[in-house]
Amino acid sequence: MGGLGSGEIIVIMLVLLVLFGGSQLPKLARSLGQAQKELKKGMDEGLDEDEDETV
């Protein structure tokens, strides 16, 4: 439950292609990658702050 299969991923990719067009998809993917990296960095910093408070 909750997992995406290959069929669902293909449908999502087709919808993105129609909505954003082929030329915009690389920019969108790059933006999503940067956002994911920033989110991970922020979560790591939050964990570091929590560890400092408990010591």
Buried (B, 14 or more C-beta within 10 A) or exposed (E): EEEEEEEEEEEEEEEBEEEEEEEEBEEEEEEEEEEEEEEEEEEEEEEEEEEEEEE
